[in-house]
Amino acid sequence: MKSTLFVLLAGGLFSLASCGDGGKYDADTKDSTGNSYSTNEPASSSDAYANVPQPAKTNFESRYPQATNVKWEHYQPAPVEAEATGWYPEWMTNLDTSDYQVNFNWDGTDYIAWYDNGEWIGSSARMTDNSKLPKAVNDAIHERYPDYKITEVDKQNDKNMTVYEVDLEKGKDKLKIHFDENGKELKAKGKVSGEKVKAKEDNK
């Protein structure tokens, strides 16, 4: 895959094309399912399956056996804002027009997933019930941001990990934070007291 930046987010774990937002992931205004991530508009196509390779369809049907409202699209990269660079995972920045995006509903949740030929790359889902956040993530939010309200959550998965992109608000203050399943804060950005905030966990 060519290294083309993806503006998904979203973040868009937001909302999905199937729920009217086209699977966007905007760093600041937020999409689907997505998502919570940068903004990407799926390509328009009269072909509901966009000539998707059979291995991708087989993989998809095995991973999401009772998916409904399925809509495949050829992935179409969009320019990414400079400030969004480094916010999204590497697999999202490597998506290009040879890849496929599929919007669907599974188990009552709207999803976006991405495929490279027959291989699942990752997915994003808009969580509508914040009580389903892992306890460790909820505890981390309440401990570090006790006066903030959760406004949106995207659950993002790839082959290596699960990330929860959480949008928080307190008055005019807004934060977007990535947590792993153990409540570890991976990335944060937003605006507090009129000042931009940006932080990234140093794993080195």
N, C-alpha and C positions, 0 to 999 in steps of 0.2 A: 504494500500500500504506500502511496506517496504521502509525504509528511505535510499535509495541508491542515491548517488550523480550523477547528470546528467551533462555531459560535452557538452551542446547544441551549445541572441546568442545568432538576430542575427544573432544574433545577431545572437539568427539566426533563430532582428525580421528577410549566409546567405541566396550560394543560395539554393533554394529548390531542393529536389530530382528531381522534375519535370523539373528543369532548370539546372541539372547537378551537384549540390553540395551535394545532399543527405540530405538536411535539417540540415546542421551543424550549431552549435552555438559556435564558438570558442572565448574564452575570448580575445585572442590576434590577431588572423589572420582572424577571422570572417567567419562565414558561409554565412543560411536560414533560407528564410522566416523567419521564422524562423525570428532560427537564430540565429549580431549582437549579444548573449548568448554563452553557452559552446558548445562543439562539440559532436554530437551523430550521428552515422551512422545507418540508419534504417536497420533492418534485411532483408536479402535476402530471398525471398519466391516466389515459383512458383504460389502461390495462390494470385491473385490480391486483395482479400478481407481478407486474413489471418484469416479465420474463425471468423470474427468479429461478436460479439453478435448483434442480431437484434435491441435491444434498442439503441445501439450506432449508427447503420446505420440510424435509424429513427430520432434520435436526430440530427445527422449530416445533413441529407437531409432537415430537418426543419430549421436549422440555416443557411445553405448554399444551398438554393434551386436550384441554377443554376450552381453549381460547375462542372468543367470539369477536365479532366486528373487526375481523382481520383485514388490514390494508397494507400491502407491500408498496414500497417506493424505492426508486434509485436514490441513493444518498446524494445530496447536493450541498457541498461546502459553501459557507458564507464567510466573508471577511470577519476576522476577530478583532475586537478592540484591543489596543495596546495594553490597557490595564488588566485585561482578562488573561493575558499570557501567563502561563504557569499556574492558573487556577484550576484548570481541568486536567484529568488524568491523561497519561500519554496515549492510551488507546483511543481516546476521543480526538486528540490532535492529529492522529494518524489516519483518520477516516478520509476516504476520497470517493470519487464517482464510480469506482469499481465495486464499492460496497453497497449493501442494502439496508434499508430501514423499514421496520414493520411496526405499525401501531395496532394495538389490540386490547381487549379487556379479558382479564383472567382472574377468576375467583373474586369477581366484584371490584377489581382494581384496574385502572387504566395504566397501560405499559407502553414503552417504546423499547425495542431491542434492535441491535445492529449485527449484521452478518457479513463475513468476508467469504464469499462463495458458499461453502457448506459449513463454515465454522462460526459458532456464536462468539461475538466479541464482548458484548456487555449489554446491560439493560438498565432502565430507570423506571421507577413507579412512583406515582404521586400518592402519598399516604393521606387518607382522609380521617383516620382515627389515630390521634397522637398518643392515645393510651397504649398503642401497640409498639411504641418505641421500646427498644431494649431498656431494662431498668438502669443499666449503667449509663446510658445516654441521658435518660430523664434525670438521674441523680446529678450528673455533671452539669446539666443546664440549670437545675434548681440551686446548685451550690455556687456556680460561677456567675450566673445571670438571674438572680432571684426575683428581680423586678421586671423581667422581660416576659413578653407574651409570645408563644409560638404561633406564627401565622401561616407557615407552610413547611412541609417536610417532603423531601424526595429521597427515596431509597435507591441507591445506585450500586449495581453489581458488575464485577468483571470476574475473570477466572481466578484472581488472587485475593480479592477482599470485597467486603460490603461497606459502603460509606453512606452515612445519613447526612444529607444537606438540609440544614435547619435554618429557616428564616425567623429572626427574633425582632421584636419591636418594643420600645419603651418610649412613649411620646413620639418625638421626632427622631429619636435614635433608632437606627436600623442596622442589624448585623446579619450576615450570612456565614454560617459556620459548618465545616465538615467534621463529623465525628466518626471514629470507627466503632465497631460493635461493643468495645470495652469502655466507651466513653472518653477515649483519648481525643483531644482536639487536634486535628490535623492542619486545618487552614481556617482563617477568619478574615473577613473584610466587611466594610460598611462605613457608617458615619455615626460618630458619637460626639455630642456637643458641638456639632458643626464641623468637626475634624474627621478626615478620612482615616480609617483604620485598616491595616493590612498586616497579617502575620501568617507565618508558615512554620510548621514543626520541622526542625532540623533533624533528620534521621541519620545523619552521618556520624 
